[in-house]
Amino acid sequence: MPVGLADVQLMPTERTEHCGLAGPFTLIEKHDGRRMAYVEVQRDSRLHTDWAVVRDVEEQYGIRL
């Protein structure tokens, strides 16, 4: 089983807007298929485990795991 795999999405520097500018985020898919989203926002960092919330974060950032 591979360990330490990651996908990185880079945005061109000429972009003036992107959802990630609100703060860093990490989308996680566990070996059992469960997905989580860790979103860091000033004074309100959260780990989301609810499927609907994680799906919304994935769609907001244009990422599908």
N, CA, C and O atoms as CSV, one atom per row, in Angstrom:
chain,resi,resn,atom,element,x,y,z
A,1,MET,N,N,0.848,-1.172,0.000
A,1,MET,CA,C,0.000,0.000,0.000
A,1,MET,C,C,0.898,1.240,0.000
A,1,MET,O,O,1.769,1.356,0.863
A,2,PRO,N,N,0.711,2.170,-0.942
A,2,PRO,CA,C,1.528,3.391,-0.992
A,2,PRO,C,C,1.293,4.269,0.232
A,2,PRO,O,O,0.175,4.363,0.739
A,3,VAL,N,N,2.345,4.900,0.692
A,3,VAL,CA,C,2.257,5.801,1.840
A,3,VAL,C,C,2.828,7.150,1.421
A,3,VAL,O,O,3.822,7.215,0.697
A,4,GLY,N,N,2.193,8.225,1.880
A,4,GLY,CA,C,2.729,9.558,1.628
A,4,GLY,C,C,2.358,10.148,0.285
A,4,GLY,O,O,3.056,11.038,-0.201
A,5,LEU,N,N,1.283,9.685,-0.332
A,5,LEU,CA,C,0.852,10.254,-1.599
A,5,LEU,C,C,0.063,11.529,-1.362
A,5,LEU,O,O,-0.716,11.611,-0.412
A,6,ALA,N,N,0.258,12.524,-2.217
A,6,ALA,CA,C,-0.463,13.790,-2.089
A,6,ALA,C,C,-0.663,14.398,-3.461
A,6,ALA,O,O,0.183,14.249,-4.342
A,7,ASP,N,N,-1.775,15.080,-3.643
A,7,ASP,CA,C,-2.032,15.877,-4.832
A,7,ASP,C,C,-1.923,17.334,-4.433
A,7,ASP,O,O,-2.466,17.744,-3.407
A,8,VAL,N,N,-1.227,18.115,-5.233
A,8,VAL,CA,C,-1.050,19.533,-4.948
A,8,VAL,C,C,-1.639,20.316,-6.111
A,8,VAL,O,O,-1.349,20.023,-7.271
A,9,GLN,N,N,-2.459,21.304,-5.807
A,9,GLN,CA,C,-3.056,22.150,-6.836
A,9,GLN,C,C,-2.421,23.537,-6.718
A,9,GLN,O,O,-2.507,24.183,-5.673
A,10,LEU,N,N,-1.794,23.977,-7.783
A,10,LEU,CA,C,-1.164,25.296,-7.809
A,10,LEU,C,C,-2.007,26.247,-8.644
A,10,LEU,O,O,-2.549,25.868,-9.682
A,11,MET,N,N,-2.108,27.473,-8.182
A,11,MET,CA,C,-2.871,28.480,-8.908
A,11,MET,C,C,-1.903,29.459,-9.556
A,11,MET,O,O,-0.901,29.834,-8.948
A,12,PRO,N,N,-2.192,29.878,-10.789
A,12,PRO,CA,C,-1.328,30.862,-11.447
A,12,PRO,C,C,-1.268,32.151,-10.629
A,12,PRO,O,O,-2.254,32.542,-10.004
A,13,THR,N,N,-0.107,32.809,-10.638
A,13,THR,CA,C,0.056,34.026,-9.847
A,13,THR,C,C,-0.780,35.182,-10.369
A,13,THR,O,O,-1.047,36.129,-9.629
A,14,GLU,N,N,-1.200,35.127,-11.631
A,14,GLU,CA,C,-2.018,36.225,-12.159
A,14,GLU,C,C,-3.485,36.129,-11.739
A,14,GLU,O,O,-4.264,37.035,-12.032
A,15,ARG,N,N,-3.876,35.048,-11.056
A,15,ARG,CA,C,-5.253,34.928,-10.554
A,15,ARG,C,C,-5.459,35.913,-9.422
A,15,ARG,O,O,-4.634,35.997,-8.513
A,16,THR,N,N,-6.555,36.662,-9.467
A,16,THR,CA,C,-6.840,37.615,-8.393
A,16,THR,C,C,-7.772,37.031,-7.343
A,16,THR,O,O,-7.816,37.527,-6.217
A,17,GLU,N,N,-8.518,35.989,-7.689
A,17,GLU,CA,C,-9.449,35.380,-6.738
A,17,GLU,C,C,-9.344,33.870,-6.792
A,17,GLU,O,O,-9.166,33.277,-7.855
A,18,HIS,N,N,-9.458,33.270,-5.635
A,18,HIS,CA,C,-9.536,31.812,-5.530
A,18,HIS,C,C,-10.027,31.499,-4.132
A,18,HIS,O,O,-9.674,32.192,-3.177
A,19,CYS,N,N,-10.835,30.467,-4.002
A,19,CYS,CA,C,-11.393,30.109,-2.692
A,19,CYS,C,C,-10.316,29.872,-1.646
A,19,CYS,O,O,-10.535,30.133,-0.463
A,20,GLY,N,N,-9.153,29.379,-2.068
A,20,GLY,CA,C,-8.073,29.095,-1.132
A,20,GLY,C,C,-7.458,30.325,-0.506
A,20,GLY,O,O,-6.707,30.214,0.463
A,21,LEU,N,N,-7.761,31.499,-1.039
A,21,LEU,CA,C,-7.216,32.717,-0.447
A,21,LEU,C,C,-7.814,33.005,0.923
A,21,LEU,O,O,-7.269,33.812,1.676
A,22,ALA,N,N,-8.926,32.359,1.256
A,22,ALA,CA,C,-9.538,32.540,2.567
A,22,ALA,C,C,-8.714,31.870,3.658
A,22,ALA,O,O,-8.877,32.180,4.839
A,23,GLY,N,N,-7.832,30.954,3.271
A,23,GLY,CA,C,-6.991,30.250,4.230
A,23,GLY,C,C,-6.679,28.857,3.726
A,23,GLY,O,O,-7.317,28.370,2.793
A,24,PRO,N,N,-5.695,28.210,4.345
A,24,PRO,CA,C,-5.312,26.876,3.899
A,24,PRO,C,C,-6.387,25.847,4.205
A,24,PRO,O,O,-7.197,26.020,5.116
A,25,PHE,N,N,-6.379,24.773,3.426
A,25,PHE,CA,C,-7.322,23.687,3.642
A,25,PHE,C,C,-6.648,22.385,3.249
A,25,PHE,O,O,-5.716,22.376,2.445
A,26,THR,N,N,-7.120,21.295,3.817
A,26,THR,CA,C,-6.600,19.971,3.499
A,26,THR,C,C,-7.781,19.036,3.318
A,26,THR,O,O,-8.640,18.933,4.193
A,27,LEU,N,N,-7.823,18.351,2.176
A,27,LEU,CA,C,-8.840,17.336,1.938
A,27,LEU,C,C,-8.183,15.980,2.142
A,27,LEU,O,O,-7.108,15.717,1.603
A,28,ILE,N,N,-8.827,15.124,2.919
A,28,ILE,CA,C,-8.246,13.849,3.320
A,28,ILE,C,C,-9.192,12.728,2.937
A,28,ILE,O,O,-10.396,12.809,3.178
A,29,GLU,N,N,-8.636,11.676,2.336
A,29,GLU,CA,C,-9.416,10.463,2.094
A,29,GLU,C,C,-8.694,9.326,2.803
A,29,GLU,O,O,-7.532,9.038,2.517
A,30,LYS,N,N,-9.403,8.680,3.738
A,30,LYS,CA,C,-8.805,7.599,4.516
A,30,LYS,C,C,-8.857,6.297,3.725
A,30,LYS,O,O,-9.555,6.193,2.716
A,31,HIS,N,N,-8.106,5.310,4.200
A,31,HIS,CA,C,-8.038,4.022,3.518
A,31,HIS,C,C,-9.414,3.351,3.409
A,31,HIS,O,O,-9.662,2.595,2.469
A,32,ASP,N,N,-10.298,3.624,4.359
A,32,ASP,CA,C,-11.628,3.015,4.327
A,32,ASP,C,C,-12.611,3.810,3.464
A,32,ASP,O,O,-13.794,3.475,3.409
A,33,GLY,N,N,-12.126,4.866,2.786
A,33,GLY,CA,C,-12.982,5.643,1.885
A,33,GLY,C,C,-13.618,6.868,2.521
A,33,GLY,O,O,-14.180,7.705,1.814
A,34,ARG,N,N,-13.540,6.991,3.851
A,34,ARG,CA,C,-14.108,8.178,4.497
A,34,ARG,C,C,-13.300,9.398,4.116
A,34,ARG,O,O,-12.075,9.342,4.004
A,35,ARG,N,N,-14.005,10.512,3.918
A,35,ARG,CA,C,-13.330,11.758,3.541
A,35,ARG,C,C,-13.567,12.822,4.602
A,35,ARG,O,O,-14.618,12.877,5.241
A,36,MET,N,N,-12.549,13.667,4.768
A,36,MET,CA,C,-12.607,14.743,5.743
A,36,MET,C,C,-12.029,15.994,5.109
A,36,MET,O,O,-11.258,15.925,4.152
A,37,ALA,N,N,-12.411,17.132,5.655
A,37,ALA,CA,C,-11.859,18.404,5.195
A,37,ALA,C,C,-11.433,19.212,6.417
A,37,ALA,O,O,-12.235,19.468,7.315
A,38,TYR,N,N,-10.155,19.610,6.439
A,38,TYR,CA,C,-9.657,20.475,7.502
A,38,TYR,C,C,-9.473,21.852,6.893
A,38,TYR,O,O,-8.659,22.040,5.989
A,39,VAL,N,N,-10.236,22.814,7.396
A,39,VAL,CA,C,-10.235,24.169,6.851
A,39,VAL,C,C,-9.731,25.114,7.937
A,39,VAL,O,O,-10.270,25.150,9.043
A,40,GLU,N,N,-8.680,25.885,7.603
A,40,GLU,CA,C,-8.109,26.840,8.545
A,40,GLU,C,C,-8.549,28.246,8.173
A,40,GLU,O,O,-8.191,28.764,7.116
A,41,VAL,N,N,-9.324,28.851,9.050
A,41,VAL,CA,C,-9.761,30.225,8.879
A,41,VAL,C,C,-9.489,30.932,10.199
A,41,VAL,O,O,-9.625,30.332,11.265
A,42,GLN,N,N,-9.114,32.178,10.135
A,42,GLN,CA,C,-8.771,32.901,11.357
A,42,GLN,C,C,-9.868,32.766,12.399
A,42,GLN,O,O,-11.028,33.087,12.139
A,43,ARG,N,N,-9.497,32.292,13.574
A,43,ARG,CA,C,-10.377,32.093,14.732
A,43,ARG,C,C,-11.420,30.994,14.550
A,43,ARG,O,O,-12.279,30.838,15.418
A,44,ASP,N,N,-11.384,30.223,13.458
A,44,ASP,CA,C,-12.437,29.225,13.244
A,44,ASP,C,C,-11.946,28.038,12.420
A,44,ASP,O,O,-12.603,27.669,11.446
A,45,SER,N,N,-10.825,27.432,12.772
A,45,SER,CA,C,-10.343,26.248,12.067
A,45,SER,C,C,-11.174,25.043,12.483
A,45,SER,O,O,-11.507,24.877,13.656
A,46,ARG,N,N,-11.511,24.183,11.481
A,46,ARG,CA,C,-12.399,23.058,11.774
A,46,ARG,C,C,-12.021,21.823,10.974
A,46,ARG,O,O,-11.493,21.919,9.866
A,47,LEU,N,N,-12.304,20.655,11.556
A,47,LEU,CA,C,-12.199,19.395,10.856
A,47,LEU,C,C,-13.619,18.935,10.567
A,47,LEU,O,O,-14.374,18.621,11.488
A,48,HIS,N,N,-13.983,18.895,9.302
A,48,HIS,CA,C,-15.332,18.486,8.894
A,48,HIS,C,C,-15.312,17.015,8.516
A,48,HIS,O,O,-14.465,16.576,7.738
A,49,THR,N,N,-16.252,16.252,9.073
A,49,THR,CA,C,-16.358,14.833,8.753
A,49,THR,C,C,-17.704,14.474,8.153
A,49,THR,O,O,-17.863,13.381,7.611
A,50,ASP,N,N,-18.678,15.370,8.237
A,50,ASP,CA,C,-19.991,15.129,7.662
A,50,ASP,C,C,-19.889,15.092,6.131
A,50,ASP,O,O,-19.322,16.002,5.526
A,51,TRP,N,N,-20.438,14.040,5.505
A,51,TRP,CA,C,-20.308,13.838,4.062
A,51,TRP,C,C,-20.756,15.059,3.272
A,51,TRP,O,O,-20.061,15.478,2.346
A,52,ALA,N,N,-21.892,15.633,3.614
A,52,ALA,CA,C,-22.432,16.768,2.854
A,52,ALA,C,C,-21.519,17.985,2.953
A,52,ALA,O,O,-21.321,18.691,1.964
A,53,VAL,N,N,-20.971,18.234,4.117
A,53,VAL,CA,C,-20.071,19.379,4.303
A,53,VAL,C,C,-18.777,19.162,3.524
A,53,VAL,O,O,-18.295,20.071,2.847
A,54,VAL,N,N,-18.217,17.957,3.619
A,54,VAL,CA,C,-16.981,17.650,2.893
A,54,VAL,C,C,-17.208,17.793,1.390
A,54,VAL,O,O,-16.360,18.338,0.684
A,55,ARG,N,N,-18.331,17.314,0.904
A,55,ARG,CA,C,-18.649,17.418,-0.522
A,55,ARG,C,C,-18.746,18.886,-0.936
A,55,ARG,O,O,-18.263,19.255,-2.007
A,56,ASP,N,N,-19.355,19.715,-0.116
A,56,ASP,CA,C,-19.445,21.151,-0.414
A,56,ASP,C,C,-18.056,21.785,-0.507
A,56,ASP,O,O,-17.801,22.605,-1.389
A,57,VAL,N,N,-17.167,21.403,0.399
A,57,VAL,CA,C,-15.803,21.948,0.366
A,57,VAL,C,C,-15.103,21.495,-0.901
A,57,VAL,O,O,-14.424,22.295,-1.544
A,58,GLU,N,N,-15.251,20.230,-1.277
A,58,GLU,CA,C,-14.642,19.709,-2.497
A,58,GLU,C,C,-15.136,20.480,-3.719
A,58,GLU,O,O,-14.347,20.851,-4.588
A,59,GLU,N,N,-16.439,20.717,-3.779
A,59,GLU,CA,C,-17.006,21.451,-4.920
A,59,GLU,C,C,-16.570,22.900,-4.924
A,59,GLU,O,O,-16.297,23.460,-5.986
A,60,GLN,N,N,-16.499,23.525,-3.746
A,60,GLN,CA,C,-16.089,24.928,-3.658
A,60,GLN,C,C,-14.681,25.118,-4.200
A,60,GLN,O,O,-14.391,26.107,-4.873
A,61,TYR,N,N,-13.801,24.151,-3.900
A,61,TYR,CA,C,-12.419,24.268,-4.339
A,61,TYR,C,C,-12.171,23.571,-5.671
A,61,TYR,O,O,-11.035,23.539,-6.146
A,62,GLY,N,N,-13.213,23.012,-6.281
A,62,GLY,CA,C,-13.066,22.384,-7.596
A,62,GLY,C,C,-12.244,21.123,-7.573
A,62,GLY,O,O,-11.530,20.824,-8.530
A,63,ILE,N,N,-12.337,20.379,-6.488
A,63,ILE,CA,C,-11.528,19.162,-6.341
A,63,ILE,C,C,-12.459,17.984,-6.104
A,63,ILE,O,O,-13.413,18.066,-5.329
A,64,ARG,N,N,-12.166,16.903,-6.778
A,64,ARG,CA,C,-12.914,15.671,-6.548
A,64,ARG,C,C,-11.926,14.569,-6.219
A,64,ARG,O,O,-11.026,14.277,-7.006
A,65,LEU,N,N,-12.093,13.956,-5.053
A,65,LEU,CA,C,-11.200,12.868,-4.656
A,65,LEU,C,C,-11.694,11.568,-5.242
A,65,LEU,O,O,-11.082,10.522,-5.028
